[in-house]
Amino acid sequence: MSTDRDTMASNGQTETSSYDTFNAKSYLKNNYRVGPDGIPDSHEDWMPWLLNNLKDTFAGGKLSSDRLLDVGTGPAIHNLISAARYFPNITCAEYCQENREEVEKWVRGEEDAFDWAPFIRYVCGLEGESDWEARQVSLRDAIQQVVFCDVRDENLLIALNDGPYDVVSSVFTLCGVAKDKADFDGIVSNVSHLVKPGGTLILVCDLEATHYSDGKASFPHTYLEASYIRQAVRNSGFTDVKDDVLLFKSIEGLNWDGTGYIYLTARKSSDAAYTW
């Protein structure tokens, strides 16, 4: 796969930095598939890697509490399947209206909503649970709000009007919207204020990518190393930073030019000050 943006444009994809053109249905179709064996079909098994990490993070109710905020949910709910066992109050915060509408369609059970049942079955299998349909119901019930969120808003707590959260998760969003490293630092700092002192941040980022595509348009991406991401989290008032890095052997045929992913968890310093 070529990583040259001009080559991508000449292959029928438009280079853009505006998320107004993001195509949610195309993104879901290109990125969320399950094979005949029931295992999510993804390059070098990155999707099972992600879902396994999420399962381990929530296993045994280690983060069991009340309120979880998912920042930059996109049109997808797969990263909330394990959380729904322990969090009865989940808020999905997303910038793009089309993405919010996709999530709302699924929560309402509309016919043209994306089918997440294969992913829910798979995660329940990882957890040793057989009643995936009950989990689907509990996840729909748990998602109580789907709201607008701009991670560059320095007053996110006021904008969301719901106080800090026990757990804040963000999967492939903060890295994807950052214009440069300084912007990434500011975004992580803004999101940090959404986490209660003693609460947990779950952050998943691309590593060393310069662009990605939804299948129709190409979007720029800030080049971020694992060490930089760890330090940005620490600088925003988090301790006990732990992570798992998945490095790809090849990126041939992918819609993105990075080297891998990082799954990171961290605890907000108990003496951190916040205003709400």
N, C-alpha and C positions, 0 to 999 in steps of 0.2 A: 504493500500500500504506500502510495506516495504521500508525503507529509507536506507537499507544497500547496499553498492555498490557491494559487492561480490554476494549478492542475485540477484541483477539486472543482473550481468554478467552471472550467472548460468541460468537465464531465457532467454538466447539467445542474450543479449545485450553486446556489448563490451565496457569496460571502457576505455576512451581515453581522452587525453587533446589536440589532434590535430584537428583543424578545417578543415584540408584537407579532412577528412573523413565525413564531414557534408553532409547529404543528403537532398537537398533542396525540392525535390518533396515529399519525405516522411514527412518532417517537415510540408509542406503546407497541405498535406492530413490529417495529424493527428491533426492539430491545427486550421484549418480554414474551418468551416462548417456552413451552415445556415439551420435552421429547416423549416418545412413546413409552419410555420407562418411568415417566412421571417426574423426572429430574429436570429442573430448569435448564434450558439450552442456552449456554453462554460460553464465550471464548475462555478457554482454559479454566472453566468452572468457576468464574468469578461470582456468579449469582449464588450458587450453593455456599461459597466462601462467605459472602455477605450475610446470607440468612443464618448460617451456622454461628457466625459471630454475634448476631442479634439474639439468637436463641440462647447462647451462653451468657450474654450480658444480663438477660432477664431471668435466667434459669433459677428455679427454686424461690422466686420472689425476692431476689437480692435487691431489686430496685422497686419492690412493691410499695406503692403509695397511691396518691389520688390523681394528680394532674400532670399530664405530659403534653409538651408543645413540640410539634414537628415543623421545623422552619424550612420552607422551600420544598413542600411535599411534591410539587409537580403534579402530574396526572396519576401518580402511582401510590398504592397503599401497602405494598409488599413489606416495607420496612416497619410496619406497625402491627403485623400479625402476632408476633411474640409478645409485644407490649400489651396487647389487648387482654391477655390473661390476668394482668396485674393492675392495669390502669383503667378505671371506669370513666375517666374524663380526659379525652384526647382532643386537642385543638390542632387543626391543620392550617398552617399559615403559608400563603402562596401569593406571589406577585401577579402571575399571569391569569387572567380571567378564564381563558379556555381550559387551563389546567384545573382551576377551582371547579369549573362546571363538570369536568370529567369525574372528579372525586365525588361531587354531590350526586351525580347520576348513579354512581355505584352505591352510595349510602342509601339512596332511595330505591335501589333495586330495579332501575329502569332497563328496558330490554336492550337498548343500544349501548349500555355501559360495558366497559371492558370486563372480560370474564377473569376474575382473580381466583376462582375456585381451585384450579390446578396448583397455584402457589400456596393457597391456604392448606390444601391437602398435604403438600410437600412439607411445609413447616410443621404441621401437626405430627407428621410422621417422624420428623427429627426430634420432636419433644416427647414421642411415645404416646401421643394422643390419637384416638381413632375417630372421635366425633368432630370432624372438620366443619360440618354444617353448623354445629353449635358455636364454633369459633367465628364463623362468618357472621352469625347473628350478633355475637358479643362485640365484634369489631365494628359492625354498623352502629350498634347502640353506643359504643364508646366514643365514636367520632361525633362529638356534640357541636362542634363549630368548624366551619371552613371559611377562613377570613383572609382578607387582603393583608399583605405584609411587604414592606420595603426594607430590606436589611441595611440599607444605608441611612435609615432614619435613626438619628442619635437618641431619640426618645421613644424607642420601641415599646417600652413598658406602658407609656401613656397611650401610644397608638393602639396597642392591643387591649388596653384598659382591663387587664385581668390579673395584674400582680405577677410576681415571679413564679416559676414553675419548679416542681420537684425534679423533673428531667426535661432537658431540651435536646432534641435530636435534629441532625441535619445531614442528609445523605446526598453527596455530589452537588450541593448548591452553592455554598459559600465560596468554594474554589471556582465554580463555573461562572459566577457573576462578577468576580473581582476583575477590575481593569488592570491592576498591577499589584505588586506585593504590598505597597503602602495601603492600597484600597482593601486588600485582604485583611491586613492588620486591623483596620478600622471596622470592618464588618464583623470580625471575630469579637472585637471589643464591644460592639453594639449588642451582639447576641449574648455575650456573657452576662449582661445586665438582666437577661430574662431568666437566669438560673438562680434559684435560692442559694444562699450560703449553705454549704453542705450538700447541695444538690449535684446532679450529674449531667455532664455534657457528653453526647455521643456524636462524633463527627467523622464523616467519611469523605475523603477527597481523592481526586485524581492526582497522580504524581507525574510531574515533568511534561505536562501536555501543553500544546499551543493552540489547539482547536478541537472542536468536535462537531458532529452533525446530527440533525434529527431525521436524516434521510432525504431531505429536500433542500435544506439551507445549512451553511457552515457558520459556526459561531466561534469567535476568538476565545482563548482560554489562557489565563495567567500561568506561567511556568512556576511550579512550586515543588520544592524538594521536601522529603519527609522531615528532615531536621528543621526546616524553616516552619513548617506547620506546627510541629511540637512546641517550638519556642514561642510562636504567636499565641498558642493556647496558654502557655505558662505566663506570658506577659499580660494576659487578660485576667489573671487572678485565679488560675486553676492549679491544683496540685495533683499528686498521684496519677500522673499522666501515663497511660498504658496504651500500647498499640500493636496491631498486627499488620504487616505489610505483605501484599501479594504482588510479586513481580512477574510480568509476562515474559515468556520465552520468545514470543513473536507477536507482532500486532498486525500481521497480514490480514487484510479484509475487514479491519475494524473501521468504525466511523469516527476515529479519534486517534491521536498520535502520541499518547503518553507511554510511560514505562510500567505502570501498575497502579495499585490503589493502597490507601492507608485507612484502616479502621481504628479509631482512637476513642478512648474514654478518659474522662478526667473529672475530678471533684472540685467544686467551687470552694475556695477557701472559706472556712467557717467565720472568719473575722472580716470577710468582705462586706463593705457597706453598700447599701442600695436604697433607692428612693422609689416609692410607689404610692 
